[in-house]
Each structure stands twice: as C-alpha cells, then as structure tokens.
C-alpha cells in the first residue's frame, strides 16, 4: 500500500519534470530501497523512461535511502529539499547522487494539476491562497516557538539563555577543577592514615 502510493506520487511528479526523468534514464534497471524506519521498506527500480517501477528481487538493492518516520512532518513543513538533508543515502555513488539530486529538486506543480479541474485562473488563485496560508502558518509557528523559548530562558529559567552559556560553561569547568583538587586532597589524607 505505502509502496504503491509512493511510486504513483513520485511518478506523477516525474511526469511533470522532464529533466528529472532524463537524469534517471542512464540508471535504468538499477534498484533502490527507501527505508522509512520503522514503518516500511519500499523497493523500486528505474524504468527505461526514467519513471520508477516496483521491484522485488532477492539481491540487495544498489542504493539504500533511510529516513526516520519522525522526520516526515519536517518534509511537509520545510519542503523536500530540507528534509533530504536528513536522509542517509548509501550504495552506488553515481546512482545515489542522481536519486538524491532528483528527490531534492523535485517539485509538485499543483497549479498544473488544479488547472485541469478548475481552470487556469481558479487554479492560480487557489495556489496563491494556499501559499499565503502556509506562509502565515509557518510565521505563526516561528513566532510561537520564539515565545516559548523566550519564556523558558528568561521568565521560568528552565533553560539557560544563550548569552549566559559561556559563563555557565566557565563555572562548570571551575567546579570540575575544584572537585579534582578536592579528590587529590582526600587521596593524600587517606594515604597519611
């Protein structure tokens, strides 16, 4: 189920991006595995036309892409390019680089898809409205997180403020040194007994 959803969504994006299919075509027949730890493993290969196809072989895939399911919300909020920084890619270097590049730069042309349903003007307005909603939501989230951090560092002092970290680190080092000196004194006193 997850595999077919991933493949159909990715192939839809690839159909809109000729450059991505061209980038993958030299790797036709090569295999990869996307590991969404701990939920699913999606095995796929590159077809001759640059699209992805389901693959189920006994041998190990040439490339492995690993992403924790906990990082998926980051994909929705920050976008694919930012989320790809958290993906571990292993295997054939050339194929891994091509897959990484395509996944980092692949974008959904929502306006194109919506224009088929509602027409060009309505699709454009829907996409612009959606962008504004997402941008405002992102700004609100940033403001809220800033307020929480300010509360935790300045008012409740549950966290150490960034500007106080160097002094705190110096105090920790001084305390460590004092404990080491005290430990040596105790050791000397025990030897005298």
C-alpha positions in Angstrom: 0.0 0.0 0.0 2.7 2.5 1.1 4.9 1.3 -1.8 2.2 1.9 -4.4 1.3 5.3 -3.0 5.0 6.4 -3.0 5.6 5.1 -6.6 2.4 6.7 -8.0 3.0 10.0 -6.3 6.7 10.1 -7.4 5.9 9.1 -10.9 3.3 11.8 -11.1 6.0 14.3 -10.1 8.4 12.8 -12.6 5.8 13.1 -15.3 5.8 16.9 -14.7 9.6 17.1 -14.7 11.3 16.0 -17.9 14.7 17.0 -16.5 14.3 14.5 -13.6 13.4 11.6 -15.9 16.4 12.5 -18.1 18.6 12.5 -15.1 17.4 9.0 -14.1 17.3 7.4 -17.6 21.0 6.5 -17.6 20.3 4.4 -14.5 17.5 2.3 -16.0 17.4 -1.1 -14.4 19.2 -0.1 -11.2 17.5 -0.8 -7.9 17.0 1.1 -4.7 15.3 0.7 -1.3 13.7 3.6 0.6 13.6 2.6 4.3 11.0 4.6 6.3 12.2 3.4 9.7 10.4 1.6 11.4 7.3 1.5 9.3 8.1 0.4 5.7 10.7 -0.5 3.1 9.9 0.4 -0.5 11.9 -1.3 -3.2 11.9 0.2 -6.6 13.9 0.4 -9.8 14.3 2.9 -12.6 12.4 2.1 -15.8 13.8 2.9 -19.3 11.6 6.1 -19.5 13.1 7.5 -16.2 10.0 6.7 -14.1 10.1 4.4 -11.0 8.8 0.9 -11.1 8.1 -1.6 -8.3 11.0 -4.0 -7.8 11.0 -7.2 -5.8 14.3 -9.0 -6.1 16.2 -11.3 -3.7 19.5 -9.5 -4.1 20.4 -6.3 -2.2 19.5 -3.0 -3.9 22.3 -0.9 -5.3 21.3 2.2 -3.3 19.6 2.5 0.1 17.8 5.7 1.3 17.0 5.8 5.0 14.6 8.3 6.6 13.0 8.1 10.1 9.2 8.4 10.1 9.6 11.0 12.8 11.3 13.2 10.1 8.2 13.1 7.8 6.5 16.1 9.3 9.7 18.1 8.5 9.2 17.1 4.9 5.7 18.7 4.9 6.7 21.8 6.8 10.2 22.5 5.4 9.9 21.0 2.0 11.6 18.1 0.2 15.0 19.8 -0.2 15.4 20.5 3.6 14.0 17.0 4.5 16.5 15.4 2.1 19.3 16.6 4.4 18.2 14.1 6.9 18.1 11.2 4.5 21.1 8.8 4.7 22.0 7.6 1.2 24.3 4.6 0.8 25.4 2.5 -2.1 26.5 3.1 -5.7 27.8 6.7 -5.7 26.7 7.8 -9.1 23.2 6.3 -8.8 22.8 7.6 -5.2 23.9 11.1 -6.3 21.3 11.1 -9.2 18.5 9.9 -6.9 19.5 12.4 -4.2 19.6 15.3 -6.7 16.2 14.3 -8.2 14.5 14.0 -4.8 16.0 17.2 -3.5 14.8 19.3 -6.5 11.5 17.5 -7.5 8.6 19.9 -7.0 4.8 19.4 -7.4 3.2 21.7 -9.9 -0.1 22.0 -8.0 -1.3 24.8 -10.3 -1.0 22.5 -13.3 -3.0 19.7 -11.7 -5.6 22.1 -10.3 -6.0 23.8 -13.7 -7.3 20.6 -15.2 -10.1 20.5 -12.6 -10.9 24.2 -12.1 -9.3 26.1 -15.0 -6.2 28.3 -15.1 -7.4 31.3 -13.2 -9.1 29.5 -10.4 -6.0 27.2 -10.1 -3.7 30.2 -9.9 -5.8 31.8 -7.2 -6.1 28.6 -5.2 -2.3 28.0 -5.3 -1.6 31.6 -4.3 -4.1 31.4 -1.5 -2.6 28.1 -0.3 0.9 29.6 -0.3 -0.3 32.5 1.8 -1.9 30.2 4.3 1.2 28.0 4.5 3.5 31.1 4.8 1.3 32.6 7.6 1.2 29.2 9.4 5.0 29.0 9.2 5.4 32.5 10.5 2.9 31.8 13.3 4.8 28.7 14.3 8.1 30.6 14.3 6.7 33.3 16.5 5.1 30.8 18.9 8.4 28.8 19.2 10.3 32.1 19.8 7.8 33.0 22.5 8.2 29.6 24.2 12.0 29.8 24.0 11.9 33.3 25.5 9.6 32.1 28.3 11.7 29.1 29.1 15.0 31.1 29.1 14.0 34.5 30.5 11.0 34.1 32.7 10.9 30.5 34.0 14.7 29.9 33.8 14.2 26.3 32.9 16.7 26.7 30.1 20.0 28.6 30.2 19.9 31.7 27.9 22.4 31.6 25.0 24.2 34.7 26.3 24.7 33.0 29.7 26.2 29.8 28.3 29.8 30.9 28.2 29.7 32.0 31.9 27.9 28.8 32.8 30.5 26.7 31.0 33.3 28.5 32.8 31.6 27.8 36.1 31.3 24.1 35.2 35.0 23.9 34.3 35.9 25.7 37.6 33.7 23.3 39.6 35.2 20.3 37.8 38.7 21.5 38.6 37.8 22.2 42.3 36.4 18.7 42.6 39.5 17.2 41.0 41.7 19.2 43.5 39.5 18.1 46.4 39.7 14.5 45.2 43.5 14.7 45.3 43.5 16.1 48.8 41.2 13.4 50.0 43.5 10.8 48.4 46.6 12.3 50.1 44.8 12.4 53.5 43.8 8.7 53.1 47.5 7.8 52.4 48.6 9.6 55.6 46.3 7.5 57.8 
